[in-house]
Every structure is written in C-alpha cells, then in structure tokens.
Amino acid sequence: MDSANTGHPRRWAILGVLVISLLVVVLDNTVLNVAMRTLADPVHGLGATQSQLEWAINSYTLVFAGLLFSFGVLGDRWGRKRFLLIGLVLFGIASLLSAYAQDPGQLIAARAFMGVGGAAIMPVTLSIISNVFDPRERGKAIGIWAGSVGLAVAIGPLLGGFLLEHFWWGSVFMINIPIILFGLVAVALLVPESRDPKPGRIDLVGVVLSVVGLVALVYGIVDGGEHGFGRPEVWASIGLGAAVLAAFIWWEARTTHPSLDVTLFRDARFSASVASIGLLFFASMGSFFFVGFYLQLVRDYSPMESGALLVPFAVGQMVFAPLSTNLVKKFGMRAVSAGGILLASATFAVLATLQVDTPIWVVVVNFFFMGAGMANVMPPATNTIMSVLPREKAGVGSAVSNTVRQVAVAMGVAVLGSVVAGVYRGQVETATAGLPEPVREAANESIAGAYGVAARLGEAGQPLVTAANDAFVHAMHWAALGSTLVGLIAAVVVVRWMPKRADMSAGPGGAGAPAGPARDGAAVPINAAPAGGGAGAEGGVQRPSRLSRVG
C-alpha cells in the first residue's frame, strides 16, 4: 500500500499563487518587448536611443542573473515565503518607478531594481513547490509551473500591444500592480513558511564570488552580443567572470559550509539534467528571439498579431508540460527528454526553411510543436534536479536550474545574434553600397535600421526593403541551423549520460525518502543531509528579448 501523501493540504492552491507570482516576472519582460519603438519616440515615449533601449532590457538581465543563485541560497536560510513577499514588494515598487520614469536613465535604473525583485521571486517559487508537494506529485506541479512560463511568453505581446494602442507607454508596467497586490495577500494567507532548519554558517565568500562571477560573465556576453565580440573589453569581462566562477567552484569544494555542494555534479541525474536545460534554452531562445523580427518586419504583422501567432507555442507547453510526468513513468526519463529535445530541434530546422512568403500556418504549427518539445524536457529535468536534494535544501536546485537557464538564454541570443548580424551585413551590403555613409551604416546594422532608411527614401526605398528582408531571412536560417546543432548536442548528452529511468528514491529528497513530521507546514525527509554536507546546498529564466538588438 502506498505511504501517506506528505504534501501540504493546500498545495494546489499554493501552486496557483506561485504561478501568479511567476507570471508577473515573465509577463513584464515579454510585454516590454513591444514597447521598444514607443519608448524611442520623443513625443509619445522617452526619446530613448538604441543603446538606452538595450540597457533598459540588459540592466534587468544583468542584476537578475547575478543574484539568482545567491537569493536561492538566502531563501533557504531566511525563509522562502519571506523572500517571495520581499521580491513581490520590490518588483511592485520598481514597476511604479518604471512606469513614471521621466527619462531613459531613470527607466534603466528602475529596471535594474526590478531585477532584484525578480531574482528574489523566481528561485523560491520552485523551492516552495518542492517543499509543499509530495515527491510523487512534484513532477506534475513542476509541469504546471513550467507551462505557465509559456503562457506568459505568448500573452505578453498581445497584452502589451493592446495597452500601447489604448494607453500611454507606462501602462505596460502598471499592469503588474494589481497582480502583485493580489499575490501579496494570497501568499500571506496561503503559503507556509519553510527554510533549512540547520543552515549552518553562511558562505559569505561563496555568495560574493557567485555574484561577481555571474555579473561579469553575463555583462561580457550581453555586451558582446550588442556591439560585437571583437573588442578586448568584451573578452576581458567574460574571462574575469569565468575566472571568478572557477574560483567559486574551487572554494565550494574546500569550504566546510558550501553554498553549492559541487559533488552534486558527479550525479548523472543532476549534471545531465542541468546540461540539457542549458543547451536547450541556448538553442531555443537563440532562434525564438529572431522570430519577432521575422513576423513584425518581414511579414508585417502588428505586435498584437505577432503575439497571437505565438499562442500555439504556449498551448503546446501548457498541454504537454503537465503530461510529461506520465510520459516519464511510462517511457523513462531518457526517452522522454531525448524525444522532446529532438522534436524541438526539428522545429528549429523548420525555421531554417522559412521564406518571405512561407504560408503562415506553417509557422503557427511549428510553434505548437516547439512548445510541445520543450514541455517534455524542462519539467522532467527540473524535477530530477530537485529530487537529488532534500526538501530543506530545495533552493540549490531551483537556483542552479534558473541560473543556468538565464545564462544560456543570454548566451544564445548574444552568440546567435552575432551570427545573424554578420550574415545580414554581408548579404545587404550590395544593396546599400550607393547610399551615403551615415544611412548606409544604419541600414547595414540591422533590418530595423534598413526599414528606417527606406522610409525616408519613400518609393525609392522599396528595393532596400526587399534586400533587407532577403538578407535577414538568410541570416535567420544560419541562426536556426546553429540552434538545431546545439539541440542535437543536447540530445546526445541526454542519451549518453541521463539514466534511463530517473530513480527518484535514490536521492535524499526523492520519493523513496521517508517523511518525518511536517515542519512549517511542509513535510521534511528525515534522512536529509545536514547543512554543508552530503547533497545539501542552495541556490535559482527570462529571456532577454527586444526588437532593437538584431543585426
């Protein structure tokens, strides 16, 4: 007979609250993407330059990625509910500051502050799920959690386009406020507090090294994606970040109270799952980012129409993410993960065949299968990562998963963006050769720049539009092929190193771990490793995206 369910009595209501908390983070960034052109308008926006628009996105990404791991660690120590409430409050304040920013500098600063709130929210939502759900139900709960991300990605452009058509640009930030107010009340009433009961000494050196290393690494990647990887300062930042993170790993392997137990990576379940998440998000977001340009510029769809065309991606995630647990039980972790990665890789390959006049139903169907493929990778991999750890150390699984995903997204957009920029420039230069140098450089820089030059040329600019479309589509094909290759590498990693069936009873937090008395409203495995030893450790996605960054 099955043992008693150790989950919290209100676990499904708590999951709903956590999904809403996560939605506000993901939704805000996808909504912002469609506001870029308005923000650049000196009359209806802030008159922001392209560089300022870039940093309106990147200031958030930089702070968010840099603090994810540390906030996951501190959430385990000081209380996950407390961190969630603090994160929501900070995110709400930053949303107000962003909405009423008087100049681009204020908006950039407010967005950086928003990254602090997002970093506090994201990792604790997943670690709370791990604590309030019995391991046998955790996979389904994580599937719903992951599906909500796809929902936000799809409805963000729709909602943002509607708001910009009817209200001022700051409304894209004001929509956060009622959601956050509801979330604060619901979290206070429903979510139980949980923390590591034996946190040990705080690993201050590890926390500092992780923040410095991640910020330097992500800054170098983002800066290189924006302005090219040929500059010494870009590689200096990337090298510094890599060196500091190497020092972090060295320190964690030797200290008696590590934030991250690096021996976790000796577990094939943990390391293969982390690698599959990182590689898949590098591939998917590196290609997915450019689809916005394809739809809105090459195909001339409005932001709202483009958002509607992304809905099948969300549907694929929402339908298949909760079902992935059943597929894992039937076919095994390795088969489901590899199958999902191969399906997603096939959709990246389809992107490499799109033309200026491809029937739009092909794009829509492809989005659905892309969402379905990713839905069969992210939830099982995340559940496997969380199962390796005891519940009171859930912050480390959430921190590692989300940090790897965030860095992979930044790298995917930056690296494949550089590929697109180089190929686009090489293809369009012939058509721009006769233009004056200032406008020629703008047209060569990006398809958006070419459209701006063509608009000033009037009827004479139509050949430039045609050339820019063809050049961008050709460049997008190379990015899609790069994504396909990375996806195939991820499939090889899964087939080679992922256990055929992830034995959730093997780890201290797995299904086979007998549960002791509930602590702070959540059952805790009685065989959990003490802080600083065994598998214990702590630690924490969002995709940087906008229509001003492609070359």
C-alpha positions, 0 to 999 in steps of 0.5 A: 500500500502506498505511504501517506501523501506528505504534501501540504493540504493546500498545495494546489492552491499554493501552486496557483499563487506561485504561478501568479507570482511567476507570471508577473516576472515573465509577463513584464519582460515579454510585454516590454518587448513591444514597447521598444519603438514607443519608448524611442519616440520623443513625443509619445515615449522617452526619446530613448536611443538604441543603446538606452533601449538595450540597457533598459532590457540588459540592466534587468538581465544583468542584476537578475542573473547575478543574484539568482543563485545567491537569493536561492541560497538566502531563501533557504536560510531566511525563509522562502515565503519571506523572500517571495513577499520581499521580491513581490514588494520590490518588483511592485515598487520598481514597476511604479518607478518604471512606469513614471520614469521621466527619462531613459536613465531613470527607466534603466535604473528602475529596471535594474531594481526590478531585477532584484525583485525578480531574482528574489521571486523566481528561485523560491517559487520552485523551492516552495513547490518542492517543499509543499508537494509530495515527491510523487506529485512534484513532477506534475506541479513542476509541469504546471509551473513550467507551462505557465512560463509559456503562457506568459511568453505568448500573452505578453505581446498581445497584452502589451500591444493592446495597452500601447494602442489604448494607453500611454507607454507606462501602462505596460508596467502598471499592469503588474500592480494589481497582480502583485497586490493580489499575490501579496495577500494570497501568499500571506494567507496561503503559503507556509513558511519553510527554510533549512532548519540547520543552515549552518554558517553562511558562505559569505565568500561563496555568495560574493564570488557567485555574484561577481562571477555571474555579473561579469560573465553575463555583462561580457556576453550581453555586451558582446552580443550588442556591439560585437565580440571583437573588442578586448573589453568584451573578452576581458569581462567574460574571462574575469567572470569565468575566472571568478566562477572557477574560483567559486567552484574551487572554494565550494569544494574546500569550504566546510559550509558550501553554498553549492555542494559541487559533488552534486555534479558527479550525479548523472541525474543532476549534471545531465539534467542541468546540461540539457536545460542549458543547451536547450534554452541556448538553442531555443531562445537563440532562434525564438528571439529572431522570430519577432523580427521575422513576423513584425518586419518581414511579414508585417504583422502588428505586435498584437498579431505577432503575439497571437501567432505565438499562442500555439507555442504556449498551448503546446507547453501548457498541454504537454508540460503537465503530461510529461510526468506520465510520459516519464513513468511510462517511457523513462526519463531518457526517452522522454527528454531525448524525444522532446529535445529532438522534436524541438530541434526539428522545429528549429530546422523548420525555421531554417526553411522559412521564406518571405512568403512561407504560408503562415500556418506553417509557422503557427504549427511549428510553434505548437510543436516547439512548445510541445518539445520543450514541455517534455524536457524542462519539467522532467529535468527540473524535477530530477534536479530537485529530487537529488536534494532534500526538501530543506535544501530545495533552493540549490536546485531551483537556483542552479536550474534558473541560473543556468537557464538565464545564462544560456538564454543570454548566451544564445541570443548574444552568440546567435545574434552575432551570427545573424548580424554578420550574415545580414551585413554581408548579404545587404551590403550590395544593396546599400553600397550607393547610399551615403555613409551615415544611412548606409551604416544604419541600414547595414546594422540591422533590418530595423535600421534598413526599414528606417532608411527606406522610409525616408527614401519613400518609393525609392526605398522599396528595393532596400526593403526587399534586400533587407528582408532577403538578407535577414531571412538568410541570416535567420536560417544560419541562426536556426541551423546553429540552434538545431546543432546545439539541440542535437548536442543536447540530445546526445548528452541526454542519451549518453549520460541521463539514466534511463529511468530517473530513480527518484528514491535514490536521492535524499529528497526523492520519493523513496525518502521517508517523511518525518513530521511536517515542519512549517507546514511542509513535510521534511525527509528525515534522512536529509543531509545536514547543512554543508554536507552530503547533497545539501546546498542552495541556490535559482529564466527570462529571456532577454528579448527586444526588437532593437538588438538584431543585426 
